[in-house]
Amino acid sequence: MPSLYIDGKWTAGSGGTADVLNPFDASVVQTVDQAGPDDVERAVAAARAAFDTGPWRTTSASERSALLRRISELLVRDKEEIARTETLDTGKTLKESRIDVDDVTAVFRYYADLADKDAGRIVDTGMDNVLSRVVHEPVGVCALITPWNYPLLQLSWKVAPALAAGNTMVIKPSEVTPLTSVMLVRLCEEAGVPPGVVNIVLGEGRSVGAPLTEHDDVDMVSFTGGLATGQAIIRASAATVKRVAVELGGKNPNIMFADVDLDLAADWAMTAVFLHSGQVCSAGARLIVEESMHDDLVAEIARRAQLIRMGNGLDETSEVGPLVSAAHRAKIEDFVASALAEGATLVTGGARPEGPDLQKGWFYPPTLLTGVRRDMRVIREETFGPILTVETFRTEEEAVALGNDTEYGLAGAVWTPDMAKAHRVAGALRHGTVWINDYHPYVPAAEWGGMKRSGNGRELGPTGLAEYQEHKHIWHNTDPAPSRWFSGDARVREEDGP
């Protein structure tokens, strides 16, 4: 079945085909079509026409709300099939994939609820003869570019608010994990999204992503992914001065004070970083621990990390799956090698597993490094894998300084039963999300995004909808009269007489 969806039709691409591989054993899950520049041109043209002359832009908010709700119902219906596909595509455990589908469903429900409650506002001008309104209108054609680690979830954070606001779009998922993005577009089609409103093109960044971000008829780019690619998109979009919202990952501190229970600290230090084999933009890859509990906590994390069950994501007993690709595993291995060369101490992990069931896949074990320094590459750069580094502090001020000593600012956490201390530290951290005595949870109603080089703009929450809206001011003078601003107005009055 064709994999591209352009102007309401499923079609093959001009860029040939590509195999999507299962990270567990490198087997082919599916062969998909690849777009070329001509396909991108057709998709943008379809989205442009659907926005400029089609019915979607003028549909009522209640109609858009009803459509989003239908999509959420279809997600519930197909949950198991979607979750299984997500696991085959990304390698993550089926348990995680099911949670992802539930979260995606919640996002569509949230924006279904918000879509018809966002009518703008009346502005008080202090004048009886003026009606002043700020109304919300769609931005236009949106290019939605998503990463490989949470392909369906990250796409929902873009598609749901974009549809709620009345935009049209061209979706470009990661070429590594496109399958559930295609499934979501099929559900949009089944739910009744008009032709041209939602389009999807598959392929690599240079042949598909770049033409999208540079296109004159694209009004907005929303991108989630790596820093270098995000910077390139911002530069490319500058020529057409289009709106750009980017989320570019993080190097996230997980700060543990010594008054935290050891069992709790070890459990959440691992949960923060080893879910989805560390392939999470908000992963707590930097454990920043009070010096007095360092040795005990490191020993307990090392003991537990060696017991984590790696395996096929479809196996219900697996706790973590493989990395997404051979290339990404090589990148993780390089990070560990460079850290050891620079003087870090390997506590556990650090080598490919030897189990016979893990040899065909791209597995890498939970890895713990101590003795790290701030100038090490493994500390400065986003590793995006199952690597936990440990740093120490003695004072609250030092903990905050370490937490903020990064060019990123996406997320972080602070652990202590002392609520005053917890809120002081949370308030001082320059990160878009800060958890206190927790890690990873989010809700669709709360904004998500980063500070510093973690990006700009926000997804989710009311602000996530506003990213896809233009805010227009309409000033209505209900009783106009001549202004008499210029001197010629006086001559007009003299010539007209009394």
Secondary structure by P-SEA (a helix, b strand, c coil): ccccccccbbbbbccbbbbbbccccccccbbbbbbcaaaaaaaaaaaaaaaaccccccccaaaaaaaaaaaaaaaaaaaaaaaaaaaaaccccaaaaaaaaaaaaaaaaaaaaacccccbbbbbcccccbbbbbbbbbccbbbbbbbccaaaaaaaacaaaaaaacccbbbbccccccaaaaaaaaaaaaaccccccbbbbbccccccaaaaaacccccbbbbbccaaaaaaaaaaacccccbbbbbbbbbccccccccccaaaaaaaaaaaccccccccccccccccccccaaaaaaaaaaaaaaaccccccccccccccccccaaaaaaaaaaaaaaaaabbbbccccccccccccccccccccccccccccccccccccccccbbbbbbbccaaaaaaaaacccccccccccccaaaaaaaaaaacccccccccccccccccccccccccccccccccaaaaaaabbbbbbbbccccccccccaaaaaaaaaacc
